[in-house]
Amino acid sequence: MLIGPPGSGKTSLLRNLLDTLRVGYRLETGNPDWTPFDTIGGLLPNGGVRTGFIFDAVKKCREEMKSSGRPFWLIIDEINRANVDLAFGKFFTLLDPVHRE
């Protein structure tokens, strides 16, 4: 986690580092309207499934590790703007194997 004043180059530093290392990444900017549907995904009214950006990044990382041996990063910029409990609470619960179904 990079912390510093606005405009100090945190995001640019990370992007330049990942570009130099030739590592792929996805950049998302924190939003107060995010819900678990945005971050993890969920069922659509037509019976389909929409994946959230965390799920997409994990899937992409798995693909990249298999093909190139390099990870794929998810950069969440300005995470302080998001309602972290709402947007990421369920995801944090899923990280604990005891709570997975």
MMTF fields as JSON, N, C-alpha, C and O atoms, coordinates in Angstrom:
{
  "mmtfVersion": "1.0.0",
  "mmtfProducer": "UNKNOWN",
  "numBonds": 403,
  "numAtoms": 404,
  "numGroups": 101,
  "numChains": 1,
  "numModels": 1,
  "chainsPerModel": [1],
  "groupsPerChain": [101],
  "chainIdList": ["A"],
  "bondAtomList": [4, 2, 8, 6, 12, 10, 16, 14, 20, 18, 24, 22, 28, 26, 32, 30, 36, 34, 40, 38, 44, 42, 48, 46, 52, 50, 56, 54, 60, 58, 64, 62, 68, 66, 72, 70, 76, 74, 80, 78, 84, 82, 88, 86, 92, 90, 96, 94, 100, 98, 104, 102, 108, 106, 112, 110, 116, 114, 120, 118, 124, 122, 128, 126, 132, 130, 136, 134, 140, 138, 144, 142, 148, 146, 152, 150, 156, 154, 160, 158, 164, 162, 168, 166, 172, 170, 176, 174, 180, 178, 184, 182, 188, 186, 192, 190, 196, 194, 200, 198, 204, 202, 208, 206, 212, 210, 216, 214, 220, 218, 224, 222, 228, 226, 232, 230, 236, 234, 240, 238, 244, 242, 248, 246, 252, 250, 256, 254, 260, 258, 264, 262, 268, 266, 272, 270, 276, 274, 280, 278, 284, 282, 288, 286, 292, 290, 296, 294, 300, 298, 304, 302, 308, 306, 312, 310, 316, 314, 320, 318, 324, 322, 328, 326, 332, 330, 336, 334, 340, 338, 344, 342, 348, 346, 352, 350, 356, 354, 360, 358, 364, 362, 368, 366, 372, 370, 376, 374, 380, 378, 384, 382, 388, 386, 392, 390, 396, 394, 400, 398],
  "bondOrderList": [1, 1, 1, 1, 1, 1, 1, 1, 1, 1, 1, 1, 1, 1, 1, 1, 1, 1, 1, 1, 1, 1, 1, 1, 1, 1, 1, 1, 1, 1, 1, 1, 1, 1, 1, 1, 1, 1, 1, 1, 1, 1, 1, 1, 1, 1, 1, 1, 1, 1, 1, 1, 1, 1, 1, 1, 1, 1, 1, 1, 1, 1, 1, 1, 1, 1, 1, 1, 1, 1, 1, 1, 1, 1, 1, 1, 1, 1, 1, 1, 1, 1, 1, 1, 1, 1, 1, 1, 1, 1, 1, 1, 1, 1, 1, 1, 1, 1, 1, 1],
  "groupList": [{"groupName": "MET", "atomNameList": ["N", "CA", "C", "O"], "elementList": ["N", "C", "C", "O"], "formalChargeList": [0, 0, 0, 0], "bondAtomList": [1, 0, 2, 1, 3, 2], "bondOrderList": [1, 1, 2], "singleLetterCode": "M", "chemCompType": "L-PEPTIDE LINKING"}, {"groupName": "LEU", "atomNameList": ["N", "CA", "C", "O"], "elementList": ["N", "C", "C", "O"], "formalChargeList": [0, 0, 0, 0], "bondAtomList": [1, 0, 2, 1, 3, 2], "bondOrderList": [1, 1, 2], "singleLetterCode": "L", "chemCompType": "L-PEPTIDE LINKING"}, {"groupName": "ILE", "atomNameList": ["N", "CA", "C", "O"], "elementList": ["N", "C", "C", "O"], "formalChargeList": [0, 0, 0, 0], "bondAtomList": [1, 0, 2, 1, 3, 2], "bondOrderList": [1, 1, 2], "singleLetterCode": "I", "chemCompType": "L-PEPTIDE LINKING"}, {"groupName": "GLY", "atomNameList": ["N", "CA", "C", "O"], "elementList": ["N", "C", "C", "O"], "formalChargeList": [0, 0, 0, 0], "bondAtomList": [1, 0, 2, 1, 3, 2], "bondOrderList": [1, 1, 2], "singleLetterCode": "G", "chemCompType": "PEPTIDE LINKING"}, {"groupName": "PRO", "atomNameList": ["N", "CA", "C", "O"], "elementList": ["N", "C", "C", "O"], "formalChargeList": [0, 0, 0, 0], "bondAtomList": [1, 0, 2, 1, 3, 2], "bondOrderList": [1, 1, 2], "singleLetterCode": "P", "chemCompType": "L-PEPTIDE LINKING"}, {"groupName": "SER", "atomNameList": ["N", "CA", "C", "O"], "elementList": ["N", "C", "C", "O"], "formalChargeList": [0, 0, 0, 0], "bondAtomList": [1, 0, 2, 1, 3, 2], "bondOrderList": [1, 1, 2], "singleLetterCode": "S", "chemCompType": "L-PEPTIDE LINKING"}, {"groupName": "LYS", "atomNameList": ["N", "CA", "C", "O"], "elementList": ["N", "C", "C", "O"], "formalChargeList": [0, 0, 0, 0], "bondAtomList": [1, 0, 2, 1, 3, 2], "bondOrderList": [1, 1, 2], "singleLetterCode": "K", "chemCompType": "L-PEPTIDE LINKING"}, {"groupName": "THR", "atomNameList": ["N", "CA", "C", "O"], "elementList": ["N", "C", "C", "O"], "formalChargeList": [0, 0, 0, 0], "bondAtomList": [1, 0, 2, 1, 3, 2], "bondOrderList": [1, 1, 2], "singleLetterCode": "T", "chemCompType": "L-PEPTIDE LINKING"}, {"groupName": "ARG", "atomNameList": ["N", "CA", "C", "O"], "elementList": ["N", "C", "C", "O"], "formalChargeList": [0, 0, 0, 0], "bondAtomList": [1, 0, 2, 1, 3, 2], "bondOrderList": [1, 1, 2], "singleLetterCode": "R", "chemCompType": "L-PEPTIDE LINKING"}, {"groupName": "ASN", "atomNameList": ["N", "CA", "C", "O"], "elementList": ["N", "C", "C", "O"], "formalChargeList": [0, 0, 0, 0], "bondAtomList": [1, 0, 2, 1, 3, 2], "bondOrderList": [1, 1, 2], "singleLetterCode": "N", "chemCompType": "L-PEPTIDE LINKING"}, {"groupName": "ASP", "atomNameList": ["N", "CA", "C", "O"], "elementList": ["N", "C", "C", "O"], "formalChargeList": [0, 0, 0, 0], "bondAtomList": [1, 0, 2, 1, 3, 2], "bondOrderList": [1, 1, 2], "singleLetterCode": "D", "chemCompType": "L-PEPTIDE LINKING"}, {"groupName": "VAL", "atomNameList": ["N", "CA", "C", "O"], "elementList": ["N", "C", "C", "O"], "formalChargeList": [0, 0, 0, 0], "bondAtomList": [1, 0, 2, 1, 3, 2], "bondOrderList": [1, 1, 2], "singleLetterCode": "V", "chemCompType": "L-PEPTIDE LINKING"}, {"groupName": "TYR", "atomNameList": ["N", "CA", "C", "O"], "elementList": ["N", "C", "C", "O"], "formalChargeList": [0, 0, 0, 0], "bondAtomList": [1, 0, 2, 1, 3, 2], "bondOrderList": [1, 1, 2], "singleLetterCode": "Y", "chemCompType": "L-PEPTIDE LINKING"}, {"groupName": "GLU", "atomNameList": ["N", "CA", "C", "O"], "elementList": ["N", "C", "C", "O"], "formalChargeList": [0, 0, 0, 0], "bondAtomList": [1, 0, 2, 1, 3, 2], "bondOrderList": [1, 1, 2], "singleLetterCode": "E", "chemCompType": "L-PEPTIDE LINKING"}, {"groupName": "TRP", "atomNameList": ["N", "CA", "C", "O"], "elementList": ["N", "C", "C", "O"], "formalChargeList": [0, 0, 0, 0], "bondAtomList": [1, 0, 2, 1, 3, 2], "bondOrderList": [1, 1, 2], "singleLetterCode": "W", "chemCompType": "L-PEPTIDE LINKING"}, {"groupName": "PHE", "atomNameList": ["N", "CA", "C", "O"], "elementList": ["N", "C", "C", "O"], "formalChargeList": [0, 0, 0, 0], "bondAtomList": [1, 0, 2, 1, 3, 2], "bondOrderList": [1, 1, 2], "singleLetterCode": "F", "chemCompType": "L-PEPTIDE LINKING"}, {"groupName": "ALA", "atomNameList": ["N", "CA", "C", "O"], "elementList": ["N", "C", "C", "O"], "formalChargeList": [0, 0, 0, 0], "bondAtomList": [1, 0, 2, 1, 3, 2], "bondOrderList": [1, 1, 2], "singleLetterCode": "A", "chemCompType": "L-PEPTIDE LINKING"}, {"groupName": "CYS", "atomNameList": ["N", "CA", "C", "O"], "elementList": ["N", "C", "C", "O"], "formalChargeList": [0, 0, 0, 0], "bondAtomList": [1, 0, 2, 1, 3, 2], "bondOrderList": [1, 1, 2], "singleLetterCode": "C", "chemCompType": "L-PEPTIDE LINKING"}, {"groupName": "HIS", "atomNameList": ["N", "CA", "C", "O"], "elementList": ["N", "C", "C", "O"], "formalChargeList": [0, 0, 0, 0], "bondAtomList": [1, 0, 2, 1, 3, 2], "bondOrderList": [1, 1, 2], "singleLetterCode": "H", "chemCompType": "L-PEPTIDE LINKING"}],
  "groupTypeList": [0, 1, 2, 3, 4, 4, 3, 5, 3, 6, 7, 5, 1, 1, 8, 9, 1, 1, 10, 7, 1, 8, 11, 3, 12, 8, 1, 13, 7, 3, 9, 4, 10, 14, 7, 4, 15, 10, 7, 2, 3, 3, 1, 1, 4, 9, 3, 3, 11, 8, 7, 3, 15, 2, 15, 10, 16, 11, 6, 6, 17, 8, 13, 13, 0, 6, 5, 5, 3, 8, 4, 15, 14, 1, 2, 2, 10, 13, 2, 9, 8, 16, 9, 11, 10, 1, 16, 15, 3, 6, 15, 15, 7, 1, 1, 10, 4, 11, 18, 8, 13],
  "groupIdList": [1, 2, 3, 4, 5, 6, 7, 8, 9, 10, 11, 12, 13, 14, 15, 16, 17, 18, 19, 20, 21, 22, 23, 24, 25, 26, 27, 28, 29, 30, 31, 32, 33, 34, 35, 36, 37, 38, 39, 40, 41, 42, 43, 44, 45, 46, 47, 48, 49, 50, 51, 52, 53, 54, 55, 56, 57, 58, 59, 60, 61, 62, 63, 64, 65, 66, 67, 68, 69, 70, 71, 72, 73, 74, 75, 76, 77, 78, 79, 80, 81, 82, 83, 84, 85, 86, 87, 88, 89, 90, 91, 92, 93, 94, 95, 96, 97, 98, 99, 100, 101],
  "secStructList": [7, 7, 7, 7, 7, 6, 6, 1, 1, 2, 2, 2, 2, 2, 2, 2, 2, 2, 2, 2, 6, 6, 7, 3, 3, 3, 3, 3, 3, 7, 7, 6, 6, 7, 7, 2, 2, 2, 2, 6, 3, 3, 3, 7, 6, 6, 1, 7, 3, 3, 3, 7, 2, 2, 2, 2, 2, 2, 2, 2, 2, 2, 2, 2, 2, 2, 2, 6, 1, 7, 7, 3, 3, 3, 3, 3, 3, 6, 4, 4, 4, 1, 7, 2, 2, 2, 2, 2, 2, 2, 2, 2, 2, 2, 2, 1, 4, 4, 4, 7, 7],
  "xCoordList": [0.854, 0.0, 0.908, 1.804, 0.661, 1.408, 0.567, -0.598, 1.154, 0.444, 1.257, 2.478, 0.574, 1.245, 0.261, -0.895, 0.704, -0.192, -0.623, 0.09, -1.796, -2.261, -1.227, -0.618, -1.057, -0.159, 1.311, 2.157, 1.635, 3.046, 3.65, 4.848, 2.844, 3.367, 3.275, 3.979, 2.427, 2.31, 1.871, 2.487, 0.815, 0.287, 1.281, 1.505, 1.871, 2.861, 4.05, 4.549, 4.507, 5.623, 5.303, 6.109, 4.132, 3.744, 3.571, 4.015, 2.932, 2.746, 4.086, 4.292, 4.994, 6.32, 7.083, 7.754, 6.981, 7.647, 7.119, 7.899, 5.796, 5.206, 5.508, 5.733, 5.515, 5.887, 7.338, 7.648, 8.221, 9.637, 9.828, 10.655, 9.054, 9.13, 8.354, 8.373, 7.678, 6.844, 5.767, 5.517, 5.145, 4.068, 2.762, 2.686, 1.739, 0.449, -0.29, -0.049, -1.189, -1.987, -3.281, -3.425, -4.198, -5.464, -5.573, -5.315, -5.956, -6.078, -7.549, -8.273, -7.976, -9.328, -9.193, -8.285, -10.093, -10.075, -11.255, -12.395, -10.963, -11.986, -13.204, -13.097, -14.36, -15.628, -16.562, -16.708, -17.192, -18.092, -19.329, -20.011, -19.624, -20.799, -20.527, -21.452, -19.283, -18.979, -19.769, -19.971, -20.21, -20.88, -20.147, -19.26, -20.492, -19.884, -20.12, -19.31, -21.207, -21.488, -20.402, -20.022, -19.899, -18.83, -17.482, -16.712, -17.193, -15.874, -15.736, -14.711, -16.761, -16.705, -17.534, -17.082, -18.744, -19.653, -20.919, -21.146, -21.742, -22.99, -23.869, -23.48, -25.057, -26.004, -26.761, -27.115, -26.999, -27.777, -29.233, -29.503, -30.183, -31.593, -31.89, -32.829, -31.101, -31.351, -30.742, -30.788, -30.165, -29.57, -28.078, -27.423, -27.543, -26.109, -25.329, -25.894, -24.042, -23.16, -22.294, -21.726, -22.208, -21.301, -20.146, -20.358, -18.929, -17.777, -17.333, -17.387, -16.9, -16.38, -14.899, -14.271, -14.351, -12.967, -11.961, -10.883, -12.272, -11.355, -11.319, -10.246, -12.483, -12.555, -11.816, -11.056, -12.04, -11.366, -9.849, -9.131, -9.359, -7.91, -7.326, -6.232, -8.037, -7.56, -7.5, -6.534, -8.515, -8.555, -7.402, -6.719, -7.192, -6.119, -4.755, -3.863, -4.581, -3.325, -3.054, -1.926, -4.071, -3.91, -3.474, -2.574, -4.113, -3.758, -2.321, -1.569, -1.946, -0.593, 0.464, 1.529, 0.181, 1.14, 1.353, 2.472, 0.282, 0.405, 1.184, 2.029, 0.904, 1.512, 2.905, 3.782, 3.122, 4.41, 5.172, 6.347, 4.51, 5.146, 5.185, 5.798, 4.533, 4.503, 3.121, 2.112, 3.077, 1.767, 1.076, 1.679, -0.165, -0.965, -1.46, -2.004, -1.275, -1.597, -2.914, -3.294, -3.589, -4.753, -4.342, -4.01, -4.364, -4.055, -5.377, -6.166, -5.618, -6.814, -6.336, -5.819, -6.523, -6.1, -7.197, -8.385, -6.792, -7.742, -8.771, -9.963, -8.303, -9.215, -9.952, -11.028, -9.373, -10.013, -11.348, -12.156, -11.594, -12.876, -14.006, -15.182, -13.641, -14.645, -15.18, -14.507, -16.391, -16.944, -16.386, -16.994, -15.224, -14.477, -15.302, -15.279, -16.027, -16.839, -17.873, -18.063, -18.534, -19.555, -18.933, -19.356, -17.941, -17.391, -16.522, -16.514, -15.793, -14.822, -15.1, -14.402, -16.083, -16.352, -16.544, -15.928, -17.383, -17.643, -16.386, -16.132, -15.603, -14.351, -13.392, -12.785, -13.261, -12.375, -12.839, -12.015, -14.146, -14.685, -14.327, -13.977, -14.412, -14.094, -12.617, -12.265, -11.754, -10.332, -10.062, -9.055, -10.945, -10.793, -11.395, -12.611, -10.585, -11.099, -12.235, -13.074, -12.276, -13.324, -14.717, -15.713, -14.778, -16.058, -16.473, -17.522, -15.679, -16.058, -17.048, -16.969, -17.977, -18.958, -18.545, -19.234],
  "yCoordList": [-1.157, 0.0, 1.23, 1.359, 2.112, 3.359, 4.477, 4.645, 5.236, 6.329, 7.601, 7.595, 8.688, 9.971, 11.024, 10.713, 12.271, 13.349, 13.215, 12.626, 13.767, 13.742, 14.39, 15.409, 13.764, 14.331, 14.062, 14.636, 13.193, 12.93, 11.845, 11.576, 11.223, 10.261, 8.802, 7.967, 8.474, 7.09, 6.156, 5.114, 6.527, 5.688, 5.614, 4.54, 6.735, 6.737, 5.864, 5.135, 5.928, 5.097, 3.616, 2.856, 3.216, 1.816, 1.374, 0.29, 2.204, 1.863, 1.752, 0.829, 2.677, 2.626, 1.374, 0.74, 1.022, -0.176, -1.423, -2.254, -1.555, -2.735, -2.781, -3.858, -1.621, -1.575, -2.003, -2.754, -1.532, -1.896, -3.398, -4.021, -3.968, -5.404, -6.229, -7.459, -5.536, -6.179, -7.057, -8.183, -6.498, -7.184, -6.463, -5.237, -7.228, -6.647, -6.197, -6.695, -5.256, -4.766, -4.148, -3.801, -4.027, -3.331, -2.258, -2.51, -1.065, 0.065, 0.41, 0.679, 0.398, 0.823, 1.961, 1.962, 2.923, 4.06, 3.936, 3.746, 4.046, 3.909, 4.776, 5.911, 4.219, 4.891, 4.62, 3.466, 5.639, 5.417, 4.597, 4.101, 4.45, 3.693, 2.208, 1.453, 1.78, 0.364, -0.506, -0.152, -1.646, -2.669, -3.989, -4.048, -5.046, -6.351, -6.797, -7.538, -6.356, -6.686, -6.114, -6.747, -4.924, -4.303, -4.961, -5.178, -5.278, -5.784, -7.292, -7.752, -8.067, -9.522, -10.019, -10.861, -9.499, -9.933, -10.505, -10.427, -11.079, -11.66, -12.112, -12.053, -12.564, -13.062, -11.922, -10.935, -12.069, -11.101, -11.557, -12.746, -10.641, -11.021, -12.087, -12.867, -12.132, -13.108, -14.474, -15.372, -14.644, -15.912, -15.998, -16.959, -15.003, -14.981, -14.521, -14.248, -14.445, -14.026, -12.869, -12.904, -11.855, -10.74, -10.86, -10.989, -10.818, -10.89, -9.477, -8.57, -9.304, -8.028, -7.903, -8.855, -6.727, -6.501, -7.307, -7.614, -7.658, -8.508, -9.906, -10.474, -10.452, -11.773, -11.769, -12.691, -10.73, -10.634, -10.601, -11.244, -9.853, -9.746, -11.077, -11.452, -11.787, -13.089, -14.068, -14.818, -14.058, -14.934, -14.601, -15.498, -13.321, -12.889, -13.266, -13.675, -13.137, -13.498, -14.993, -15.396, -15.793, -17.239, -17.559, -18.372, -16.918, -17.135, -16.707, -17.42, -15.536, -15.011, -15.895, -16.12, -16.393, -17.248, -18.546, -19.055, -19.076, -20.309, -20.067, -20.878, -18.956, -18.722, -18.117, -18.511, -17.166, -16.456, -16.589, -16.229, -17.098, -17.182, -15.861, -15.756, -14.846, -13.525, -13.242, -13.643, -12.555, -12.233, -11.106, -10.441, -10.91, -9.798, -9.059, -9.668, -7.751, -6.95, -6.207, -5.817, -6.022, -5.145, -3.959, -4.104, -2.782, -1.547, -0.876, -0.577, -0.643, 0.087, 1.444, 1.582, 2.433, 3.793, 4.506, 4.289, 5.343, 6.143, 5.26, 5.569, 4.165, 3.238, 3.926, 3.488, 4.995, 5.746, 6.349, 6.706, 6.47, 7.013, 5.988, 6.351, 4.704, 3.639, 3.406, 3.686, 2.892, 2.404, 0.99, 0.024, 0.875, -0.376, -1.509, -2.623, -1.255, -2.309, -2.857, -4.07, -1.986, -2.413, -3.1, -4.193, -2.475, -2.96, -4.205, -5.061, -4.316, -5.396, -6.363, -7.369, -6.092, -6.939, -8.402, -9.27, -8.684, -10.069, -10.724, -11.905, -9.954, -10.477, -10.877, -11.946, -10.019, -10.34, -11.609, -12.415, -11.787, -12.997, -14.222, -15.269, -14.095, -15.214, -15.597, -16.726, -14.683, -14.997, -15.997, -16.705, -16.052, -16.974, -18.324, -18.42, -19.37, -20.69, -21.213, -21.975, -20.821, -21.292, -20.826, -21.508, -19.67, -19.082, -19.383, -18.916, -20.144, -20.505, -21.65, -22.54, -21.627, -22.724, -23.681, -24.671],
  "zCoordList": [0.0, 0.0, 0.0, 0.834, -0.935, -1.002, -0.412, -0.774, 0.49, 1.148, 0.974, 1.131, 0.65, 0.506, 0.056, -0.234, -0.007, -0.409, -1.868, -2.68, -2.196, -3.583, -4.508, -4.183, -5.663, -6.667, -6.438, -7.123, -5.478, -5.189, -6.078, -5.99, -6.93, -7.901, -7.5, -8.068, -6.54, -6.077, -7.199, -7.423, -7.896, -8.972, -10.124, -10.683, -10.477, -11.558, -11.22, -12.078, -9.992, -9.555, -9.723, -10.26, -9.266, -9.354, -10.805, -11.184, -11.609, -13.025, -13.738, -14.525, -13.475, -14.108, -13.674, -14.488, -12.397, -11.893, -12.591, -13.057, -12.665, -13.3, -14.794, -15.346, -15.453, -16.871, -17.06, -17.984, -16.196, -16.274, -16.081, -16.746, -15.164, -14.901, -15.931, -15.9, -16.836, -17.866, -17.253, -17.685, -16.238, -15.536, -15.867, -15.788, -16.238, -16.547, -15.306, -14.207, -15.492, -14.372, -14.873, -16.045, -13.958, -14.193, -13.129, -11.952, -13.544, -12.63, -12.43, -13.389, -11.183, -10.815, -9.816, -8.985, -9.899, -8.979, -8.026, -8.448, -6.734, -5.702, -5.956, -6.42, -5.643, -5.892, -4.718, -4.313, -4.164, -3.023, -3.37, -2.474, -4.657, -5.074, -5.299, -5.598, -5.16, -5.358, -4.395, -3.234, -4.896, -4.103, -4.334, -5.185, -3.604, -3.888, -5.336, -5.893, -5.939, -7.337, -8.242, -9.228, -7.917, -8.707, -8.454, -9.39, -7.205, -6.855, -7.068, -7.571, -6.69, -6.807, -7.98, -8.756, -8.107, -9.163, -8.569, -7.362, -9.428, -8.959, -10.103, -11.27, -9.75, -10.739, -11.404, -10.759, -12.683, -13.444, -13.504, -13.335, -13.741, -13.799, -14.859, -14.696, -15.946, -17.01, -16.706, -17.547, -15.497, -15.104, -15.371, -14.966, -16.048, -16.308, -15.085, -14.025, -15.259, -14.173, -14.651, -15.743, -13.817, -14.089, -13.105, -11.9, -13.623, -12.731, -12.377, -13.208, -11.15, -10.696, -11.019, -11.481, -10.774, -11.179, -10.366, -10.876, -9.125, -8.363, -8.973, -9.175, -9.261, -9.882, -11.219, -11.517, -12.019, -13.324, -13.168, -13.934, -12.177, -11.956, -11.487, -11.908, -10.628, -10.163, -11.335, -11.475, -12.155, -13.332, -14.284, -14.778, -14.534, -15.417, -14.833, -15.576, -13.526, -12.874, -13.05, -13.334, -12.882, -13.065, -14.491, -14.703, -15.469, -16.875, -17.154, -17.819, -16.642, -16.862, -16.204, -16.78, -15.015, -14.325, -15.1, -15.173, -15.675, -16.468, -17.758, -18.135, -18.435, -19.746, -19.683, -20.451, -18.781, -18.764, -17.449, -17.369, -16.432, -15.121, -14.387, -13.325, -14.946, -14.314, -13.751, -14.332, -12.627, -12.039, -12.795, -13.637, -12.489, -13.0, -11.774, -10.852, -11.76, -10.583, -10.748, -11.852, -9.643, -9.557, -8.713, -7.536, -9.321, -8.599, -8.267, -9.163, -7.001, -6.585, -6.096, -4.987, -6.946, -6.659, -5.869, -6.105, -4.949, -4.166, -3.455, -3.445, -2.861, -2.178, -1.033, -0.625, -0.523, 0.559, 0.133, 0.99, -1.152, -1.646, -1.569, -1.547, -1.529, -1.53, -0.12, 0.872, -0.055, 1.202, 1.355, 0.895, 2.003, 2.042, 2.643, 2.119, 3.726, 4.349, 3.379, 3.294, 2.656, 1.708, 0.504, 0.128, -0.1, -1.361, -1.209, -2.094, -0.106, 0.026, 1.173, 1.299, 2.0, 3.166, 2.822, 3.44, 1.856, 1.471, 0.899, 1.138, 0.145, -0.408, 0.713, 0.664, 1.717, 2.84, 3.553, 3.983, 3.681, 4.287, 3.443, 3.989, 2.117, 1.227, 1.274, 0.932, 1.69, 1.801, 2.935, 2.913, 3.903, 5.031, 4.669, 4.505, 4.538, 4.125, 4.999, 4.521, 6.258, 7.159, 6.687, 6.927, 6.022, 5.643, 4.203, 3.76, 3.471, 2.097, 2.11, 2.957, 1.173, 1.073, -0.012, -0.257]
}
